[in-house]
């Protein structure tokens, strides 16, 4: 079976070497030496500062909302993984969905300002598939309207835009280090803060809000990353250039073999160093997408409707929040993410592409 992604596993020997450090220290959690080392190495690798490691990408979003004291309405995208919207709801805020661009599939910055009300306190936008939002326009809107900006940068590990990490934009950018990502810690996440004080608040919030045994300074939760997860990250980080290079080669091969078909891909972006995290294709119609999807699955190839549904149509949203987002709804009904991983081979790509060509009208 060829799945849409496959977790990169380091050598067992390498992982055991890091485990031996944990056994020697006797510390499994509570900001151990491996977590500290991984955070420092990630800051250096990505070229960011104030990176706090947490236990997953969803908690990273929730901590960002809490640390920035965001309340009321949050303008966000309908085209993302469900955690983007549900983190807003979980923190007691109201998502206000703004439609997406039909080229980048990111939030349409030209529509944001008209969605702002007296209740709006923040913008939470996703760099979809690792392609950047219109960060300059969003920043200008935020300044004019005194809003905070959070970027869901779950897909952005290693991506650089205009010469700097895409995770360096916004008041906060959040990372997912889940097993399906280009870089992972099995489960994990990260919060990158512009402001040193906000980073300190994230650090406090993620460990129950207290320091030492008896200094309870604030409300908090448990969002710490364990030493076992940090060990996985330390094994994988040196492999990232190799992983991204392979994904780039796979992307270029898909491009060659699918050339000429009526398939839309995210538009190229100038000044972007990409990580080739995903290979999404937009089919001419819902019917053609479903036909190709069925044919691939019949051949034990598992693509994913990534992202579906459009989040403005989540069934548990109040009716007043299910506002129409026609571009997002249209794209969500026609998208498939094709298999992309370090394990994908030339034979796999040829097989997948041949099936798609056969089923396309």
VOPAGU-2260 file (C-alpha; in pm, 1 decimal, decimal comma):
REM VOPAGU-2260
SITE   aa  ch    i         X         Y         Z
SITE  UNK   A    0       0,0       0,0       0,0
SITE  UNK   A    1     118,7     350,8     -86,9
SITE  UNK   A    2     -15,4     601,6     163,5
SITE  UNK   A    3     -42,4     976,9     125,0
SITE  UNK   A    4     254,6    1016,2     356,5
SITE  UNK   A    5     493,3     793,0     545,5
SITE  UNK   A    6     674,7     868,5     868,3
SITE  UNK   A    7    1048,1     907,4     835,1
SITE  UNK   A    8    1214,1     670,4    1081,2
SITE  UNK   A    9    1576,8     729,8    1178,8
SITE  UNK   A   10    1808,6     438,8    1236,2
SITE  UNK   A   11    1726,0     250,0    1552,9
SITE  UNK   A   12    2091,0     267,5    1654,3
SITE  UNK   A   13    2088,3     646,4    1637,9
SITE  UNK   A   14    1770,4     666,1    1844,2
SITE  UNK   A   15    1909,5     427,5    2104,3
SITE  UNK   A   16    2217,7     647,3    2136,9
SITE  UNK   A   17    1992,6     936,7    2237,8
SITE  UNK   A   18    1788,2     712,2    2464,2
SITE  UNK   A   19    2104,7     620,7    2649,2
SITE  UNK   A   20    2147,1     989,1    2737,0
SITE  UNK   A   21    1796,1     988,6    2882,0
SITE  UNK   A   22    1860,7     674,0    3085,1
SITE  UNK   A   23    2179,8     829,2    3215,3
SITE  UNK   A   24    2006,9    1150,3    3324,3
SITE  UNK   A   25    1698,2     976,1    3456,3
SITE  UNK   A   26    1483,3    1267,4    3334,1
SITE  UNK   A   27    1195,9    1197,9    3096,8
SITE  UNK   A   28    1020,4    1535,4    3094,6
SITE  UNK   A   29    1010,5    1884,4    3253,3
SITE  UNK   A   30    1245,8    2057,6    3008,2
SITE  UNK   A   31    1524,7    1803,9    3009,7
SITE  UNK   A   32    1859,7    1839,5    2836,1
SITE  UNK   A   33    1741,0    1689,2    2505,6
SITE  UNK   A   34    1442,5    1924,2    2482,6
SITE  UNK   A   35    1670,1    2220,5    2552,4
SITE  UNK   A   36    1920,5    2101,1    2293,2
SITE  UNK   A   37    1654,0    2040,8    2029,8
SITE  UNK   A   38    1499,9    2385,4    2080,5
SITE  UNK   A   39    1840,2    2549,6    2039,9
SITE  UNK   A   40    1920,7    2348,9    1727,5
SITE  UNK   A   41    1582,2    2422,2    1573,7
SITE  UNK   A   42    1624,0    2794,6    1633,3
SITE  UNK   A   43    1961,0    2778,4    1460,0
SITE  UNK   A   44    1836,0    2562,4    1172,3
SITE  UNK   A   45    1526,4    2772,8    1106,4
SITE  UNK   A   46    1684,4    3108,6    1185,1
SITE  UNK   A   47    1421,6    3203,6    1443,9
SITE  UNK   A   48    1425,0    3297,9    1811,1
SITE  UNK   A   49    1192,2    3234,4    2102,4
SITE  UNK   A   50    1095,3    2883,4    1992,4
SITE  UNK   A   51     908,1    2694,3    2263,4
SITE  UNK   A   52     860,4    2322,1    2210,1
SITE  UNK   A   53     520,6    2180,1    2306,2
SITE  UNK   A   54     349,1    1844,7    2291,3
SITE  UNK   A   55     153,8    1896,5    1966,4
SITE  UNK   A   56      57,0    2151,3    1705,7
SITE  UNK   A   57    -300,8    2192,7    1826,5
SITE  UNK   A   58    -188,6    2289,1    2174,5
SITE  UNK   A   59      56,5    2527,1    2008,3
SITE  UNK   A   60    -239,2    2711,7    1854,8
SITE  UNK   A   61    -434,0    2710,4    2180,2
SITE  UNK   A   62    -135,6    2842,6    2374,3
SITE  UNK   A   63     -84,9    3116,1    2114,5
SITE  UNK   A   64    -445,2    3232,7    2152,4
SITE  UNK   A   65    -419,5    3222,2    2531,5
SITE  UNK   A   66     -80,0    3393,3    2551,4
SITE  UNK   A   67    -194,2    3683,7    2333,5
SITE  UNK   A   68    -512,8    3719,4    2541,3
SITE  UNK   A   69    -729,6    3686,1    2232,9
SITE  UNK   A   70   -1104,6    3701,6    2283,9
SITE  UNK   A   71   -1415,5    3767,0    2079,2
SITE  UNK   A   72   -1389,1    3715,4    1704,4
SITE  UNK   A   73   -1091,0    3570,5    1520,1
SITE  UNK   A   74   -1075,8    3604,8    1142,3
SITE  UNK   A   75    -951,5    3280,2     994,9
SITE  UNK   A   76    -938,2    3059,6     687,9
SITE  UNK   A   77   -1190,3    2792,0     595,5
SITE  UNK   A   78    -924,2    2597,6     404,4
SITE  UNK   A   79    -701,0    2425,8     658,2
SITE  UNK   A   80    -692,7    2126,5     888,3
SITE  UNK   A   81    -977,7    2123,7    1138,5
SITE  UNK   A   82    -745,3    2204,9    1431,3
SITE  UNK   A   83    -707,2    2560,4    1303,9
SITE  UNK   A   84   -1075,9    2636,7    1354,9
SITE  UNK   A   85   -1141,3    2418,7    1657,4
SITE  UNK   A   86    -851,9    2574,2    1850,0
SITE  UNK   A   87   -1031,3    2907,3    1820,0
SITE  UNK   A   88   -1357,5    2756,1    1940,6
SITE  UNK   A   89   -1186,7    2559,5    2218,8
SITE  UNK   A   90   -1043,0    2883,5    2357,4
SITE  UNK   A   91   -1388,1    3040,2    2372,3
SITE  UNK   A   92   -1349,6    3263,8    2067,4
SITE  UNK   A   93   -1565,7    3286,7    1756,5
SITE  UNK   A   94   -1416,8    3198,0    1416,1
SITE  UNK   A   95   -1505,8    3435,0    1134,7
SITE  UNK   A   96   -1430,0    3268,2     803,4
SITE  UNK   A   97   -1289,9    3467,9     515,1
SITE  UNK   A   98   -1265,5    3301,4     174,7
SITE  UNK   A   99    -937,8    3200,1      11,0
SITE  UNK   A  100    -743,2    3295,1    -298,4
SITE  UNK   A  101    -789,7    3059,6    -592,8
SITE  UNK   A  102    -416,1    3044,2    -669,8
SITE  UNK   A  103    -238,7    3004,1    -334,5
SITE  UNK   A  104    -540,5    2860,1    -145,8
SITE  UNK   A  105    -441,9    3083,2     148,0
SITE  UNK   A  106    -678,6    3334,5     306,9
SITE  UNK   A  107    -769,0    3616,6      70,2
SITE  UNK   A  108    -616,7    3919,4     240,5
SITE  UNK   A  109    -827,9    4154,1      25,7
SITE  UNK   A  110   -1139,2    4025,0     204,1
SITE  UNK   A  111   -1014,4    4048,6     561,3
SITE  UNK   A  112   -1079,3    4414,5     636,8
SITE  UNK   A  113   -1448,1    4400,1     548,1
SITE  UNK   A  114   -1491,7    4113,0     798,1
SITE  UNK   A  115   -1352,2    4313,9    1089,8
SITE  UNK   A  116   -1602,3    4422,8    1357,0
SITE  UNK   A  117   -1571,5    4582,2    1700,9
SITE  UNK   A  118   -1540,6    4227,6    1838,4
SITE  UNK   A  119   -1242,2    4128,8    1621,3
SITE  UNK   A  120    -916,1    4081,5    1811,7
SITE  UNK   A  121    -698,0    3867,1    1585,5
SITE  UNK   A  122    -627,0    3706,1    1250,3
SITE  UNK   A  123    -531,7    3337,4    1245,4
SITE  UNK   A  124    -419,1    3237,6     896,8
SITE  UNK   A  125    -268,4    2917,8     759,3
SITE  UNK   A  126      25,9    2899,0     519,5
SITE  UNK   A  127    -151,9    2630,7     318,5
SITE  UNK   A  128      72,1    2341,3     208,7
SITE  UNK   A  129     365,2    2559,4     318,6
SITE  UNK   A  130     291,1    2838,0      67,8
SITE  UNK   A  131     289,3    3184,8     225,5
SITE  UNK   A  132     -10,4    3401,5     296,2
SITE  UNK   A  133      11,7    3762,9     184,5
SITE  UNK   A  134     208,0    3842,5     498,9
SITE  UNK   A  135     276,9    4206,2     412,5
SITE  UNK   A  136     -87,8    4287,9     348,5
SITE  UNK   A  137    -202,1    4101,0     659,1
SITE  UNK   A  138      56,0    4280,9     872,0
SITE  UNK   A  139     -64,2    4618,0     742,5
SITE  UNK   A  140    -427,8    4530,9     814,0
SITE  UNK   A  141    -335,7    4418,3    1164,8
SITE  UNK   A  142    -148,4    4742,2    1236,9
SITE  UNK   A  143    -436,0    4959,0    1112,8
SITE  UNK   A  144    -690,1    4773,4    1322,4
SITE  UNK   A  145    -483,9    4687,7    1632,4
SITE  UNK   A  146    -512,5    4312,2    1577,1
SITE  UNK   A  147    -283,2    4025,7    1672,1
SITE  UNK   A  148    -162,4    3789,1    1399,0
SITE  UNK   A  149    -109,6    3415,5    1444,4
SITE  UNK   A  150      10,7    3199,6    1157,1
SITE  UNK   A  151     -60,8    2830,1    1152,4
SITE  UNK   A  152     272,7    2724,9    1003,9
SITE  UNK   A  153     215,7    2351,7    1051,1
SITE  UNK   A  154     328,8    2280,0     694,1
SITE  UNK   A  155     621,5    2519,7     686,9
SITE  UNK   A  156     922,2    2348,9     840,1
SITE  UNK   A  157    1229,2    2461,7     647,4
SITE  UNK   A  158    1035,9    2699,7     421,7
SITE  UNK   A  159    1197,7    3040,9     371,1
SITE  UNK   A  160    1024,3    3343,9     222,2
SITE  UNK   A  161    1202,3    3666,4     130,4
SITE  UNK   A  162    1518,6    3527,2     285,5
SITE  UNK   A  163    1380,1    3430,8     625,5
SITE  UNK   A  164    1189,0    3145,5     783,4
SITE  UNK   A  165     816,5    3154,2     717,7
SITE  UNK   A  166     781,0    3076,3    1088,8
SITE  UNK   A  167     930,2    3417,7    1171,8
SITE  UNK   A  168     620,9    3611,7    1058,9
SITE  UNK   A  169     331,3    3727,5    1274,2
SITE  UNK   A  170     311,0    3786,0    1647,4
SITE  UNK   A  171     323,6    3407,5    1680,7
SITE  UNK   A  172     372,9    3124,0    1434,7
SITE  UNK   A  173     289,1    2769,4    1536,9
SITE  UNK   A  174     453,4    2449,9    1415,4
SITE  UNK   A  175     334,3    2091,7    1399,4
SITE  UNK   A  176     599,2    1826,3    1455,4
SITE  UNK   A  177     358,0    1537,9    1402,8
SITE  UNK   A  178     478,9    1209,4    1255,4
SITE  UNK   A  179     332,4    1300,2     914,0
SITE  UNK   A  180     537,1    1618,4     877,7
SITE  UNK   A  181     866,1    1680,7     695,3
SITE  UNK   A  182    1035,0    1713,3    1034,4
SITE  UNK   A  183     878,6    1538,1    1330,9
SITE  UNK   A  184     918,7    1432,4    1691,3
SITE  UNK   A  185     648,2    1159,4    1659,8
SITE  UNK   A  186     409,2    1396,8    1838,4
SITE  UNK   A  187     505,4    1754,4    1901,8
SITE  UNK   A  188     470,1    2117,6    1814,9
SITE  UNK   A  189     636,2    2453,2    1845,7
SITE  UNK   A  190     550,0    2815,6    1916,2
SITE  UNK   A  191     768,1    3089,5    1767,2
SITE  UNK   A  192     715,9    3431,4    1927,5
SITE  UNK   A  193     815,9    3775,8    1808,7
SITE  UNK   A  194     804,8    3920,3    2162,2
SITE  UNK   A  195    1029,8    3790,9    2440,1
SITE  UNK   A  196     760,0    3848,0    2702,5
SITE  UNK   A  197     507,0    3641,9    2509,5
SITE  UNK   A  198     761,6    3361,6    2479,4
SITE  UNK   A  199     805,0    3369,1    2855,9
SITE  UNK   A  200     429,7    3349,1    2896,4
SITE  UNK   A  201     410,5    3047,8    2662,1
SITE  UNK   A  202     683,1    2879,6    2866,2
SITE  UNK   A  203     481,0    2936,4    3182,7
SITE  UNK   A  204     144,9    2836,7    3034,0
SITE  UNK   A  205     276,1    2504,2    2901,2
SITE  UNK   A  206     388,7    2387,2    3247,4
SITE  UNK   A  207      76,5    2446,4    3457,4
SITE  UNK   A  208     158,2    2812,9    3515,2
SITE  UNK   A  209     397,5    2756,7    3799,5
SITE  UNK   A  210     768,6    2779,1    3869,8
SITE  UNK   A  211     938,4    2546,5    4112,2
SITE  UNK   A  212     732,8    2372,9    4378,8
SITE  UNK   A  213     518,7    2655,3    4510,9
SITE  UNK   A  214     517,0    2960,6    4280,9
SITE  UNK   A  215     180,7    2944,1    4104,8
SITE  UNK   A  216     189,4    3250,4    3881,2
SITE  UNK   A  217     -85,2    3190,9    3627,5
SITE  UNK   A  218    -339,1    2945,3    3493,4
SITE  UNK   A  219    -172,2    2681,0    3276,4
SITE  UNK   A  220    -193,0    2337,0    3124,2
SITE  UNK   A  221      46,5    2051,7    3054,7
SITE  UNK   A  222     184,3    2095,7    2703,6
SITE  UNK   A  223     544,3    1993,7    2760,4
SITE  UNK   A  224     744,7    1789,4    2510,0
SITE  UNK   A  225     908,7    1478,5    2653,8
SITE  UNK   A  226    1272,5    1377,9    2627,2
SITE  UNK   A  227    1168,9    1070,9    2426,7
SITE  UNK   A  228    1010,0    1291,4    2162,6
SITE  UNK   A  229    1304,9    1529,6    2161,4
SITE  UNK   A  230    1534,6    1233,0    2101,5
SITE  UNK   A  231    1340,9    1153,3    1782,6
SITE  UNK   A  232    1376,5    1512,6    1666,7
SITE  UNK   A  233    1750,1    1518,2    1730,9
SITE  UNK   A  234    1786,9    1206,6    1517,4
SITE  UNK   A  235    1587,6    1345,8    1227,1
SITE  UNK   A  236    1705,3    1707,4    1210,9
SITE  UNK   A  237    2039,8    1627,3    1040,0
SITE  UNK   A  238    1847,0    1436,0     771,4
SITE  UNK   A  239    1621,6    1725,7     671,5
SITE  UNK   A  240    1825,7    1849,1     370,7
SITE  UNK   A  241    1825,1    1495,4     230,5
SITE  UNK   A  242    1450,9    1452,8     298,9
SITE  UNK   A  243    1361,5    1781,7     128,4
SITE  UNK   A  244    1587,1    1707,3    -170,3
SITE  UNK   A  245    1409,1    1374,8    -227,6
SITE  UNK   A  246    1067,0    1539,1    -202,4
SITE  UNK   A  247    1173,4    1802,3    -453,1
SITE  UNK   A  248    1280,0    1531,6    -698,0
SITE  UNK   A  249     945,7    1353,3    -649,8
SITE  UNK   A  250     756,9    1678,2    -709,5
SITE  UNK   A  251     946,7    1746,9   -1030,4
SITE  UNK   A  252     876,0    1393,4   -1152,6
SITE  UNK   A  253     503,8    1427,0   -1081,6
SITE  UNK   A  254     511,5    1756,7   -1270,5
SITE  UNK   A  255     664,6    1585,4   -1573,2
SITE  UNK   A  256     434,6    1283,8   -1575,9
SITE  UNK   A  257     114,1    1479,9   -1515,4
SITE  UNK   A  258     198,1    1760,8   -1756,1
SITE  UNK   A  259     -82,3    1842,5   -1998,5
SITE  UNK   A  260    -364,5    1721,5   -1776,5
SITE  UNK   A  261    -629,6    1964,9   -1656,8
SITE  UNK   A  262    -496,2    1973,2   -1302,4
SITE  UNK   A  263    -439,7    2290,5   -1102,5
SITE  UNK   A  264    -144,1    2324,2    -866,3
SITE  UNK   A  265     -62,6    2602,8    -618,8
SITE  UNK   A  266      80,9    2896,9    -808,6
SITE  UNK   A  267     460,3    2947,1    -788,6
SITE  UNK   A  268     575,7    3208,8    -538,1
SITE  UNK   A  269     876,3    3434,5    -595,4
SITE  UNK   A  270    1149,8    3436,9    -330,9
SITE  UNK   A  271    1027,4    3107,9    -181,1
SITE  UNK   A  272    1251,8    2822,6     -70,4
SITE  UNK   A  273     998,8    2541,0     -45,2
SITE  UNK   A  274    1000,7    2215,9     154,3
SITE  UNK   A  275     785,7    2008,8     -88,9
SITE  UNK   A  276     573,4    1888,2     199,9
SITE  UNK   A  277     267,7    1801,9     -12,1
SITE  UNK   A  278     161,5    1743,8    -370,1
SITE  UNK   A  279    -197,7    1870,7    -394,8
SITE  UNK   A  280    -382,4    1870,8    -726,2
SITE  UNK   A  281    -715,9    2033,9    -803,8
SITE  UNK   A  282    -926,8    1838,1   -1053,0
SITE  UNK   A  283   -1163,0    1995,6   -1307,4
SITE  UNK   A  284   -1466,9    1867,7   -1116,5
SITE  UNK   A  285   -1571,5    1684,9    -803,6
SITE  UNK   A  286   -1672,4    1390,0   -1017,4
SITE  UNK   A  287   -1334,5    1356,2   -1189,0
SITE  UNK   A  288   -1158,2    1379,7    -852,5
SITE  UNK   A  289   -1375,9    1108,7    -699,9
SITE  UNK   A  290   -1326,3     885,0   -1005,3
SITE  UNK   A  291    -947,3     914,5    -983,5
SITE  UNK   A  292    -956,5     870,9    -606,0
SITE  UNK   A  293   -1155,8     547,6    -639,3
SITE  UNK   A  294    -918,6     414,3    -906,5
SITE  UNK   A  295    -613,0     489,0    -692,8
SITE  UNK   A  296    -768,2     326,8    -386,7
SITE  UNK   A  297    -860,8      19,8    -592,3
SITE  UNK   A  298    -488,2     -10,2    -657,8
SITE  UNK   A  299    -398,0      25,1    -288,2
SITE  UNK   A  300    -284,9     384,1    -331,4
SITE  UNK   A  301    -426,5     612,7     -64,7
SITE  UNK   A  302    -441,3     982,8    -151,9
SITE  UNK   A  303    -622,0    1222,3      81,9
SITE  UNK   A  304    -884,8    1489,4      38,5
SITE  UNK   A  305    -660,1    1737,1     209,3
SITE  UNK   A  306    -845,9    1966,2     293,9
SITE  UNK   A  307   -1207,2    1858,4     312,5
SITE  UNK   A  308   -1454,4    1977,0     421,7
SITE  UNK   A  309   -1426,6    2351,5     395,6
SITE  UNK   A  310   -1423,3    2447,2     763,6
SITE  UNK   A  311   -1705,1    2700,3     733,8
SITE  UNK   A  312   -1930,9    2397,7     680,0
SITE  UNK   A  313   -1835,2    2205,5     993,2
SITE  UNK   A  314   -2161,9    2062,5    1128,0
SITE  UNK   A  315   -2107,4    2173,9    1487,4
SITE  UNK   A  316   -2066,1    2541,2    1400,4
SITE  UNK   A  317   -2355,1    2773,2    1486,9
SITE  UNK   A  318   -2558,0    2862,3    1179,6
SITE  UNK   A  319   -2439,4    3224,5    1186,5
SITE  UNK   A  320   -2077,0    3106,9    1156,6
SITE  UNK   A  321   -2144,9    2888,9     850,5
SITE  UNK   A  322   -2103,8    3178,8     612,6
SITE  UNK   A  323   -2051,9    3109,2     244,0
SITE  UNK   A  324   -1692,1    3074,4     122,6
SITE  UNK   A  325   -1745,5    2969,7    -239,2
SITE  UNK   A  326   -1381,1    2946,7    -345,0
SITE  UNK   A  327   -1283,4    2733,2     -46,0
SITE  UNK   A  328   -1588,3    2511,2     -84,2
SITE  UNK   A  329   -1515,4    2463,7    -453,3
SITE  UNK   A  330   -1144,8    2380,3    -402,0
SITE  UNK   A  331   -1223,3    2148,5    -109,2
SITE  UNK   A  332   -1459,9    1955,1    -334,8
SITE  UNK   A  333   -1197,4    1899,1    -607,2
SITE  UNK   A  334    -865,6    1851,4    -423,2
SITE  UNK   A  335    -653,6    1542,8    -372,1
SITE  UNK   A  336    -313,5    1531,0    -208,1
SITE  UNK   A  337    -111,4    1264,4    -386,2
SITE  UNK   A  338     140,3    1044,2    -201,6
SITE  UNK   A  339     456,2    1230,5    -101,3
SITE  UNK   A  340     723,3    1098,5     131,3
SITE  UNK   A  341    1090,1    1010,7     165,3
SITE  UNK   A  342     994,3     652,1      72,8
SITE  UNK   A  343     825,1     735,2    -257,6
SITE  UNK   A  344    1002,3     577,6    -555,6
SITE  UNK   A  345    1017,2     642,3    -929,1
SITE  UNK   A  346     809,2     329,0    -982,0
SITE  UNK   A  347     546,4     456,0    -737,6
SITE  UNK   A  348     520,8     792,0    -910,8
SITE  UNK   A  349     495,1     632,1   -1254,7
SITE  UNK   A  350     220,8     399,6   -1132,2
SITE  UNK   A  351      20,9     677,6    -964,5
SITE  UNK   A  352      54,2     906,7   -1264,2
SITE  UNK   A  353     -47,7     634,9   -1510,3
SITE  UNK   A  354    -367,6     568,0   -1317,7
SITE  UNK   A  355    -452,3     937,9   -1309,4
SITE  UNK   A  356    -389,2     973,4   -1682,9
SITE  UNK   A  357    -609,0     673,4   -1755,9
SITE  UNK   A  358    -899,9     809,4   -1553,3
SITE  UNK   A  359    -885,4    1170,9   -1670,4
SITE  UNK   A  360   -1132,4    1261,3   -1948,4
